[in-house]
Amino acid sequence: RLSLFRFTVKRPFSTSHSSVDSKEMKKFQLLAHKWWDEEGEYAALHSMNDIRVPFIRDTLLSMSSNYHLGNPLCGIKILDVGCGGGLLSEVRNSVLCVFLLKGDNIRTADRHKSFDPVLAKRIQYKSSSLEEIVEESMETFDVIVASEVVEHVADLETFIKCCSQVLKPEGSLFITTINRTQLSYVLGIVVAEKIMGIVPEGTHEWAKFVPPEELERLLESNGFSVKAVNGMLYNPLSGSWSWMESTSLNYAVHAVKPGARAQS
C-alpha cells in the first residue's frame, strides 16, 4: 500500500558554479544512437510532443498578436536546454530558430536535422553548458524550453538563475518535469523502469525529482512570475499523454521573466 511508504529527502545546496551533472550526461551518451527510434527507449518523449508542443505554441500565441500569418513563431529565438537528440526542437511551426545545447548527443541531432534542408537552416546545435551561454548571450532568447531536464541537473538554483540571465525581459520559460511523491516513485521508478521498461533502468533518481512548489519558489525568488502549472499523465498502454489536474506525477510549468520596467 502506498500509505506505508514514507520518504524524506532534502536537496543539498551545491556550491558548484555549474548546473551540469556529468554522471547524468553519461547515462544519455550510452543511448545517443536511439533518440529517433519512436518505438524504443524514448517512445514516451516522442509522444509527449502531442501535448507539450501545443502547450508551448498556444501559450505564446495567446500572449502576443505579433506573429507571421501561417508561420506563427517565425522570428522568435528559442533556446532548447538539454535538447538530447532534438525530438522537441524539430517539430515544425512550433520551435523555430533554435539554439540548442549540451553534449555528446549533438552528433545524433545534427545528423537528423541534415535530412531536412529547412530544419538545417532553422536549428543550430551547440555543445556547451548553460553557464557558457550566459557568458556570451545575455538576454538573447525570447523563449527557453527545458523539457525533462531539471531532474537531471546538478544545481537547480544555478540552472534557474542562468535561464533568467539569457532570457529577454518578458520572455517565457517552459519546463516539464516529474514531481517527487510516493506515487512518482512507485510508477516512475519501480513500474516504468524496473517492471515495464518504459525507460531504461537508472534513467531517473527519485531524490532529484522536483516538487512543483519547490520549483515555483526557485522561479519566483529569481524574478519569474509563474503563470501556469499543469499536471501530465502518461498511459503506457496507449503510449499517449494527457493533461490532468493533479501534479503528483509529471507536470508542466510556464513562467515569465518581468519586463525591463518591472526589473528596474
Rosetta silent file (secondary structure, phi, psi, omega in degrees, C-alpha in Angstrom):
SEQUENCE: RLSLFRFTVKRPFSTSHSSVDSKEMKKFQLLAHKWWDEEGEYAALHSMNDIRVPFIRDTLLSMSSNYHLGNPLCGIKILDVGCGGGLLSEVRNSVLCVFLLKGDNIRTADRHKSFDPVLAKRIQYKSSSLEEIVEESMETFDVIVASEVVEHVADLETFIKCCSQVLKPEGSLFITTINRTQLSYVLGIVVAEKIMGIVPEGTHEWAKFVPPEELERLLESNGFSVKAVNGMLYNPLSGSWSWMESTSLNYAVHAVKPGARAQS
SCORE:     score description
SCORE:     0.000 S_00000001
   1 L     0.000  139.776 -177.050    0.000    0.000    0.000 S_00000001
   2 H   -62.413  -29.353 -176.215    1.255    3.442   -0.899 S_00000001
   3 H   -67.521  -14.939 -179.055    0.441    4.734    2.567 S_00000001
   4 H   -83.195  -15.279 -179.679    3.166    2.520    4.009 S_00000001
   5 L   -86.728  135.774  175.064    5.894    4.337    2.082 S_00000001
   6 L  -140.578  123.098 -177.890    7.438    7.419    3.628 S_00000001
   7 L  -123.337  137.525  175.793   10.332    9.261    2.047 S_00000001
   8 L  -127.603  117.304 -178.717   12.238   12.265    3.362 S_00000001
   9 L  -131.028  129.712  173.029   14.693   13.960    1.031 S_00000001
  10 L  -110.767  126.636  179.202   16.483   17.243    1.488 S_00000001
  11 L   -76.894  115.936 -179.201   18.090   18.730   -1.617 S_00000001
  12 L   -67.798  144.306  176.397   21.642   19.699   -0.621 S_00000001
  13 L   -78.901  126.424 -178.004   22.764   23.172   -1.560 S_00000001
  14 L   -91.956  137.701  175.994   25.502   22.951   -4.143 S_00000001
  15 L   -93.526    0.163  179.432   28.458   25.258   -4.077 S_00000001
  16 L   -69.369  148.290  177.616   29.262   24.352   -7.679 S_00000001
  17 L   -95.659    7.389  179.330   29.020   27.076  -10.300 S_00000001
  18 L  -120.038  141.428  176.561   27.868   24.591  -12.929 S_00000001
  19 L   -91.002   -3.343 -176.003   24.449   23.027  -13.335 S_00000001
  20 L   -78.382  129.492  175.438   25.873   20.157  -15.394 S_00000001
  21 L  -106.258  106.101 -174.914   25.828   16.709  -13.783 S_00000001
  22 H   -61.944  -33.366  179.201   28.486   14.637  -15.561 S_00000001
  23 H   -65.650  -39.484  177.749   27.053   11.385  -14.214 S_00000001
  24 H   -66.729  -38.172 -179.711   23.669   12.201  -15.739 S_00000001
  25 H   -61.474  -38.426 -177.902   25.304   13.087  -19.053 S_00000001
  26 H   -64.833  -31.998  178.414   26.961    9.670  -19.253 S_00000001
  27 H   -58.612  -44.326 -174.132   23.569    7.959  -18.971 S_00000001
  28 H   -82.888  -20.274  174.158   22.349    9.603  -22.149 S_00000001
  29 H   -61.580  -38.249 -175.828   25.636    9.146  -24.036 S_00000001
  30 L   -66.423  -24.228 -177.765   25.053    5.401  -23.962 S_00000001
  31 L  -114.034   18.982 -175.023   21.704    5.755  -25.745 S_00000001
  32 H   -59.306  -31.832 -177.147   22.570    8.623  -28.080 S_00000001
  33 H   -78.316   -4.390 -175.667   22.035    6.466  -31.173 S_00000001
  34 H  -108.375    7.008 -176.155   18.451    5.620  -30.135 S_00000001
  35 L   -56.167  -38.599 -172.066   16.924    9.112  -29.872 S_00000001
  36 L   -99.417   14.977  171.581   14.953    8.798  -33.111 S_00000001
  37 L   -85.815  101.459 -173.663   13.633    5.261  -32.579 S_00000001
  38 L   -69.662  -12.132  177.196    9.954    6.091  -31.977 S_00000001
  39 L  -107.340    3.604 -174.656    9.297    2.592  -30.624 S_00000001
  40 L   -97.126 -147.285 -173.425   12.400    2.427  -28.469 S_00000001
  41 L   -63.580  -24.143 -177.930   13.584    3.817  -25.136 S_00000001
  42 L  -105.666   22.659 -179.302   12.471    7.361  -25.985 S_00000001
  43 H   -59.025  -40.209 -178.695    8.991    6.482  -27.247 S_00000001
  44 H   -65.587  -33.306  177.612    7.340    8.343  -24.355 S_00000001
  45 H   -71.235  -36.432  176.007    9.275   11.515  -25.197 S_00000001
  46 H   -60.881  -47.827 -177.399    8.199   11.287  -28.833 S_00000001
  47 H   -72.654  -21.381  177.107    4.541   11.029  -27.865 S_00000001
  48 H   -62.817  -24.862  177.780    4.908   13.822  -25.296 S_00000001
  49 H   -56.866  -27.443 -177.820    5.198   16.200  -28.257 S_00000001
  50 H   -62.518  -24.807  178.705    1.452   15.743  -28.775 S_00000001
  51 H  -115.970  -31.751 -176.752    0.745   17.847  -25.681 S_00000001
  52 H   -75.289  -33.241  178.693    3.930   19.819  -24.913 S_00000001
  53 H   -66.163  -50.791  176.309    4.199   21.373  -28.381 S_00000001
  54 H   -60.530  -33.632  178.714    0.617   22.776  -28.395 S_00000001
  55 H   -61.080  -47.538  179.103    1.142   23.947  -24.802 S_00000001
  56 H   -66.151  -50.829 -176.334    4.190   25.991  -25.796 S_00000001
  57 H   -60.802  -51.395 -175.021    2.747   27.217  -29.099 S_00000001
  58 H   -68.203  -34.243  176.793   -0.703   28.182  -27.844 S_00000001
  59 H   -63.024  -45.019  179.918    0.657   29.884  -24.730 S_00000001
  60 H   -66.236  -40.070  179.647    2.943   32.072  -26.824 S_00000001
  61 H   -64.593  -33.337 -179.199    0.189   32.868  -29.321 S_00000001
  62 H   -73.925  -15.948 -175.746   -2.109   33.944  -26.500 S_00000001
  63 H   -91.630  -18.030 -176.402    0.493   36.406  -25.200 S_00000001
  64 L  -155.649  152.242  177.563    1.024   38.441  -28.372 S_00000001
  65 L  -105.053    4.498 -176.842   -0.524   39.153  -31.745 S_00000001
  66 L   -88.654   68.972 -179.865    2.777   39.987  -33.457 S_00000001
  67 L  -130.050  152.373  179.634    3.144   36.780  -35.448 S_00000001
  68 E   -77.156  132.645  179.802    3.535   35.976  -39.122 S_00000001
  69 L   -61.342  129.468  178.893    0.411   34.517  -40.718 S_00000001
  70 L    84.297  -13.747  179.201    0.898   30.830  -41.455 S_00000001
  71 E  -145.951   68.843 -163.048    4.176   30.678  -39.566 S_00000001
  72 L   -59.699  -27.262 -175.867    3.266   31.987  -36.108 S_00000001
  73 L  -108.121   13.358  178.934    6.594   31.613  -34.327 S_00000001
  74 L   -63.371  134.567  178.937    8.911   32.719  -37.102 S_00000001
  75 L    92.910  -10.034  177.226   11.499   35.156  -35.821 S_00000001
  76 L   -85.405  129.787 -179.539   11.268   34.014  -32.210 S_00000001
  77 L   -93.560  115.997 -173.392   14.631   32.920  -30.827 S_00000001
  78 E  -116.026  133.362  175.746   14.175   29.788  -28.743 S_00000001
  79 E  -106.646  118.737  177.730   16.738   28.057  -26.574 S_00000001
  80 E  -101.567  102.248 -175.082   16.117   24.339  -26.025 S_00000001
  81 E   -82.919  129.738 -179.163   18.242   23.441  -22.999 S_00000001
  82 L    66.656   50.256 -169.575   19.313   19.809  -22.817 S_00000001
  83 L   -71.147  -14.306 -177.641   17.850   19.090  -26.229 S_00000001
  84 L    62.441 -125.209 -179.952   19.096   15.500  -26.410 S_00000001
  85 L   -90.345    3.896  178.508   18.549   14.271  -29.954 S_00000001
  86 L    88.556   23.292 -175.752   16.340   17.210  -30.901 S_00000001
  87 L   -60.864  -39.777  179.567   12.965   15.460  -30.528 S_00000001
  88 L   -83.828  -35.571 -172.251   11.157   18.622  -29.476 S_00000001
  89 L   -69.504  -27.538 -175.227   13.197   21.088  -31.486 S_00000001
  90 L   -85.780   -0.032 -179.133   12.496   19.589  -34.884 S_00000001
  91 L   -69.934  123.626 -176.014    8.718   19.927  -34.638 S_00000001
  92 L   -67.702  150.397  175.626    7.636   22.247  -37.446 S_00000001
  93 L    57.649   19.874  177.523    5.782   25.502  -36.790 S_00000001
  94 L  -132.391  -45.131  178.669    6.389   25.185  -33.088 S_00000001
  95 L  -126.068  106.248 -175.578   10.083   25.525  -32.325 S_00000001
  96 L  -121.838  161.083  176.623   11.953   27.645  -34.842 S_00000001
  97 L    50.631   49.344 -169.733   15.295   29.446  -34.945 S_00000001
  98 E   -90.770  140.767  175.293   16.521   27.227  -32.130 S_00000001
  99 E  -117.054  110.054 -168.876   19.891   27.433  -30.377 S_00000001
 100 E  -109.403  156.748  178.078   20.448   24.129  -28.617 S_00000001
 101 E  -142.989  161.327  160.855   22.913   22.847  -26.104 S_00000001
 102 L   105.772  110.600  149.207   24.520   20.061  -24.280 S_00000001
 103 L    63.951 -137.812 -162.370   26.966   17.486  -25.075 S_00000001
 104 L   -83.196   -0.196  174.278   27.627   14.205  -26.706 S_00000001
 105 L   -90.742   -1.857 -174.940   24.206   13.624  -28.248 S_00000001
 106 H   -60.997  -37.262 -178.210   24.748   16.577  -30.584 S_00000001
 107 H   -61.173  -39.986  177.823   26.074   14.413  -33.419 S_00000001
 108 H   -63.277  -46.406 -179.533   22.833   12.440  -33.491 S_00000001
 109 H   -64.519  -43.158 -179.523   20.733   15.599  -33.527 S_00000001
 110 H   -62.197  -42.969 -179.619   22.919   17.286  -36.152 S_00000001
 111 H   -64.591  -40.221 -177.614   22.759   14.276  -38.448 S_00000001
 112 H   -69.043  -40.398 -179.172   18.990   14.008  -38.169 S_00000001
 113 H   -68.242  -25.181 -177.747   18.299   17.678  -38.929 S_00000001
 114 L   -66.694  -17.319  178.341   20.525   17.462  -42.027 S_00000001
 115 L   -70.806  -17.637 -178.835   17.886   15.276  -43.699 S_00000001
 116 L  -123.117  109.935 -177.160   15.625   18.346  -43.938 S_00000001
 117 H   -58.293  -33.179  179.791   17.145   21.472  -45.546 S_00000001
 118 H   -66.869  -47.382  179.035   14.544   23.740  -43.905 S_00000001
 119 H   -64.818  -36.301 -178.657   15.310   22.442  -40.421 S_00000001
 120 H   -60.066  -31.360  178.715   19.029   22.594  -41.122 S_00000001
 121 H   -81.444  -31.084 -174.818   18.716   26.368  -41.599 S_00000001
 122 H   -82.747  -28.406 -170.093   16.481   26.978  -38.598 S_00000001
 123 E  -110.535  133.501  172.888   18.318   24.945  -35.975 S_00000001
 124 E  -123.732  125.531  177.562   21.797   25.437  -34.594 S_00000001
 125 E   -97.576  141.926  177.776   23.213   22.930  -32.141 S_00000001
 126 E  -139.109  126.275  178.635   25.876   23.912  -29.660 S_00000001
 127 L   -91.428   96.807  179.987   27.668   21.603  -27.261 S_00000001
 128 L  -161.264  172.023  176.877   28.234   23.717  -24.173 S_00000001
 129 L   -86.838  161.629  177.356   26.958   24.328  -20.680 S_00000001
 130 H   -63.296  -34.222  178.770   24.213   26.789  -19.847 S_00000001
 131 H   -62.921  -35.470  177.554   26.765   28.808  -17.877 S_00000001
 132 H   -68.794  -34.111  176.961   28.841   29.251  -21.040 S_00000001
 133 H   -65.994  -36.734  177.970   25.775   30.513  -22.887 S_00000001
 134 H   -58.228  -42.151 -176.440   25.285   33.126  -20.147 S_00000001
 135 H   -64.031  -28.010 -174.557   28.776   34.497  -20.792 S_00000001
 136 H  -114.184   -9.050 -172.011   28.100   35.084  -24.478 S_00000001
 137 L  -141.078   52.837  178.088   24.317   35.552  -24.798 S_00000001
 138 L   -63.887  131.127  177.514   22.878   37.699  -22.003 S_00000001
 139 L    46.800   53.855 -175.984   19.167   38.459  -22.556 S_00000001
 140 L  -104.228  -32.149 -168.605   19.261   36.946  -26.037 S_00000001
 141 E  -102.532  143.758  176.251   16.347   34.494  -26.177 S_00000001
 142 E   -79.935  -32.968 -175.520   12.601   35.093  -26.390 S_00000001
 143 E  -141.239  140.257  169.881   11.769   31.612  -25.107 S_00000001
 144 E  -121.191  133.788  175.611   13.594   28.909  -23.152 S_00000001
 145 E  -118.110  126.988  175.926   12.366   25.315  -23.120 S_00000001
 146 E  -129.093   85.469 -174.508   13.711   22.833  -20.565 S_00000001
 147 E   -99.823  119.258 -178.672   11.697   19.671  -21.090 S_00000001
 148 L    58.610   46.094 -176.265   12.576   16.673  -18.894 S_00000001
 149 L  -121.868  -44.584 -169.457   15.827   18.373  -17.891 S_00000001
 150 H   -63.561  -22.102  177.658   15.664   19.884  -14.394 S_00000001
 151 H   -78.467    0.871  179.911   15.506   16.453  -12.730 S_00000001
 152 H  -117.394   -1.717 -176.368   18.964   15.770  -14.197 S_00000001
 153 L   -84.711  160.052 -178.315   20.873   18.958  -13.311 S_00000001
 154 L   -82.378  -34.177 -176.467   23.465   19.229  -10.562 S_00000001
 155 L  -139.984  101.103 -173.581   22.339   22.579   -9.148 S_00000001
 156 H   -66.355  -37.533 -179.166   18.764   23.585   -9.845 S_00000001
 157 H   -65.967  -41.678  175.881   19.065   27.103   -8.447 S_00000001
 158 H   -61.579  -40.378  179.090   22.078   27.852  -10.647 S_00000001
 159 H   -59.788  -47.382 -179.753   20.152   26.466  -13.611 S_00000001
 160 H   -64.181  -42.104  178.620   17.178   28.769  -12.971 S_00000001
 161 H   -60.402  -42.819  179.548   19.448   31.799  -12.499 S_00000001
 162 H   -65.204  -39.161  177.348   21.174   31.099  -15.813 S_00000001
 163 H   -59.933  -42.307  179.416   17.833   30.766  -17.583 S_00000001
 164 H   -63.668  -38.341 -175.799   16.844   34.183  -16.261 S_00000001
 165 H   -70.156  -33.538 -177.875   20.110   35.737  -17.410 S_00000001
 166 H   -92.362   -8.499 -179.311   19.882   34.572  -21.040 S_00000001
 167 E   -88.787  138.530  177.288   16.141   35.251  -21.357 S_00000001
 168 E   -68.644  154.990  171.284   14.940   38.617  -22.637 S_00000001
 169 E   -54.862  137.920 -176.313   12.650   40.725  -20.416 S_00000001
 170 E    69.993   12.377  176.328    9.063   39.458  -20.783 S_00000001
 171 E   -78.446  161.741 -176.484   10.439   36.195  -22.171 S_00000001
 172 E  -109.251  140.779  174.247    8.865   32.823  -21.399 S_00000001
 173 E  -117.161  125.460  177.950   10.340   29.774  -19.696 S_00000001
 174 E  -114.695  129.520 -179.614    8.677   26.377  -20.214 S_00000001
 175 E  -130.760  134.575  165.506    9.596   23.409  -18.005 S_00000001
 176 E  -122.135  140.188 -177.069    8.284   19.861  -17.904 S_00000001
 177 E  -161.390 -165.907 -175.187    9.488   17.527  -15.167 S_00000001
 178 E  -123.686  134.728  177.914    8.481   14.963  -12.524 S_00000001
 179 L   -74.168  155.265  177.602    7.158   15.562   -9.018 S_00000001
 180 L  -101.268   89.975 -179.073    8.802   13.892   -6.017 S_00000001
 181 L  -132.613  169.322  175.133    5.949   11.913   -4.451 S_00000001
 182 H   -61.028  -38.468 -179.118    5.336    8.387   -3.240 S_00000001
 183 H   -67.028  -39.188  179.955    3.274    7.799   -6.387 S_00000001
 184 H   -68.937  -29.377  175.928    6.040    9.011   -8.704 S_00000001
 185 H   -67.116  -48.082 -177.465    8.469    6.623   -7.007 S_00000001
 186 H   -65.374  -48.934 -176.036    6.176    3.639   -7.474 S_00000001
 187 H   -82.932  -39.974 -174.403    5.079    4.468  -11.041 S_00000001
 188 H   -80.108  -31.125 -178.484    8.079    6.428  -12.305 S_00000001
 189 H  -104.476  -58.903 -174.129   10.862    4.250  -10.882 S_00000001
 190 H   -66.503  -53.707 -176.046    9.513    0.825   -9.913 S_00000001
 191 H   -75.388  -53.594 -173.210    6.922    0.349  -12.664 S_00000001
 192 H   -66.527  -38.161 -175.977    8.326    2.444  -15.530 S_00000001
 193 H   -97.342  -47.898 -170.698   11.971    1.420  -15.137 S_00000001
 194 H   -86.230  -32.489 -174.888   12.140   -1.873  -13.260 S_00000001
 195 H  -100.717  -55.997 -173.449    8.944   -3.654  -14.362 S_00000001
 196 L   -91.814  -19.331  179.407    7.724   -2.319  -17.710 S_00000001
 197 L    65.898   32.026  178.159   10.979   -0.917  -19.087 S_00000001
 198 L   -63.161  -38.394  171.108    9.281    2.196  -20.477 S_00000001
 199 L  -128.167  155.358 -178.480   12.593    3.968  -19.894 S_00000001
 200 L   -59.424  142.839  179.053   15.979    2.309  -19.212 S_00000001
 201 L   -61.833  133.594 -178.499   16.612    1.366  -15.591 S_00000001
 202 L    93.927   -0.607  179.839   18.649    4.023  -13.836 S_00000001
 203 L   -61.111  -41.297 -175.764   17.443    6.878  -16.047 S_00000001
 204 L  -116.978  152.033  169.079   15.998    8.751  -13.071 S_00000001
 205 L  -114.741  119.390 -174.728   16.921    9.301   -9.452 S_00000001
 206 H   -58.566  -33.638 -178.620   13.796    9.806   -7.340 S_00000001
 207 H   -65.237  -20.803 -178.974   15.681   12.114   -4.959 S_00000001
 208 H   -94.850   -2.972  174.160   16.280   14.551   -7.845 S_00000001
 209 L   -62.820  149.647 -170.930   12.608   14.814   -8.813 S_00000001
 210 L  -117.256  115.063  174.677   11.347   18.351   -8.192 S_00000001
 211 L   -62.978  143.408 -177.918    8.064   19.163   -6.388 S_00000001
 212 H   -60.174  -34.220  179.588    6.146   21.960   -8.148 S_00000001
 213 H   -67.063  -33.643  176.952    6.082   24.109   -5.011 S_00000001
 214 H   -70.014  -42.079  178.746    9.899   23.923   -4.824 S_00000001
 215 H   -65.145  -42.063  177.791   10.237   24.811   -8.499 S_00000001
 216 H   -61.275  -41.595 -179.412    7.786   27.701   -8.141 S_00000001
 217 H   -62.459  -44.210  179.573    9.719   29.032   -5.138 S_00000001
 218 H   -65.646  -39.760  178.542   13.007   28.972   -7.045 S_00000001
 219 H   -63.277  -48.548 -177.132   11.447   30.624  -10.076 S_00000001
 220 H   -67.689  -34.725  179.043    9.823   33.392   -8.052 S_00000001
 221 H   -71.087  -15.475  176.561   12.962   34.018   -5.976 S_00000001
 222 L  -107.679   22.377  169.960   14.812   34.576   -9.254 S_00000001
 223 L    91.819   -3.237 -179.487   12.308   37.092  -10.545 S_00000001
 224 L   -79.762  152.457  171.037    9.989   34.894  -12.594 S_00000001
 225 E  -109.575  117.016 -178.168    6.217   35.086  -12.448 S_00000001
 226 E   -78.989  122.019 -175.467    4.669   31.598  -12.617 S_00000001
 227 E  -100.534  -29.483 -177.257    1.668   31.678  -14.949 S_00000001
 228 E  -155.579  141.276  172.141    0.623   28.012  -15.178 S_00000001
 229 E  -134.646  110.183 -174.045    1.295   24.644  -13.553 S_00000001
 230 E  -119.995  132.290  177.744   -0.471   21.756  -15.316 S_00000001
 231 E   -74.186  148.586 -179.955   -0.419   18.061  -14.424 S_00000001
 232 E  -128.739  146.645 -178.905    0.500   15.483  -17.080 S_00000001
 233 E  -134.689  130.608  176.992   -0.308   11.773  -17.300 S_00000001
 234 E  -104.109  130.364  176.712    1.286    9.072  -19.459 S_00000001
 235 E  -102.640  106.491 -176.201   -0.734    5.993  -20.421 S_00000001
 236 L   -68.424  -20.602 -179.782    1.748    3.166  -21.165 S_00000001
 237 L   -74.461  -42.011  179.196   -0.953    1.024  -22.781 S_00000001
 238 L   -94.496  -13.749 -177.786   -1.871    3.577  -25.442 S_00000001
 239 L    68.566   29.386 -175.197    1.525    5.296  -25.437 S_00000001
 240 E  -125.895  158.285  177.915   -0.179    8.680  -25.138 S_00000001
 241 E  -110.241  153.482  174.963   -0.097   11.711  -22.841 S_00000001
 242 E  -148.291  161.062  176.490   -2.951   13.803  -21.492 S_00000001
 243 E   -84.163  149.052  173.841   -3.437   16.764  -19.172 S_00000001
 244 E  -148.012  163.524 -178.500   -4.849   16.275  -15.668 S_00000001
 245 L   -70.427  -39.883 -176.200   -5.471   18.436  -12.600 S_00000001
 246 L   -71.750  140.015  175.045   -3.132   16.543  -10.291 S_00000001
 247 L  -107.304   23.952 -175.117    0.597   17.321  -10.399 S_00000001
 248 L   -71.953  -15.972  177.906    1.513   14.214   -8.388 S_00000001
 249 L  -116.374 -106.105  177.454    3.400   12.694  -11.344 S_00000001
 250 E   -89.926  155.301  177.080    4.545   14.743  -14.330 S_00000001
 251 E  -156.515  161.002  179.412    3.751   18.427  -14.765 S_00000001
 252 E  -122.069  143.067 -178.597    4.443   21.430  -16.989 S_00000001
 253 E  -126.690  138.280  169.736    5.234   24.986  -15.892 S_00000001
 254 E  -119.726  125.119  178.584    5.079   28.285  -17.756 S_00000001
 255 E  -130.899  151.470 -176.557    6.880   31.241  -16.153 S_00000001
 256 E  -124.020  134.002  174.894    7.566   34.757  -17.444 S_00000001
 257 L   -78.350  137.893 -178.667   10.542   36.999  -16.761 S_00000001
 258 L   -63.940  157.191  178.035    9.447   40.550  -15.837 S_00000001
 259 L   -70.697  171.249 -176.605    9.804   43.370  -18.327 S_00000001
 260 H   -59.415  -39.133 -179.300   12.622   45.894  -18.207 S_00000001
 261 H   -65.176  -41.681 -179.275   10.494   48.453  -16.338 S_00000001
 262 H   -66.508  -38.080  179.563    9.498   45.939  -13.667 S_00000001
 263 H   -64.276  -41.739 -177.941   13.127   44.843  -13.185 S_00000001
 264 L   -69.665    0.000    0.000   14.326   48.405  -12.716 S_00000001
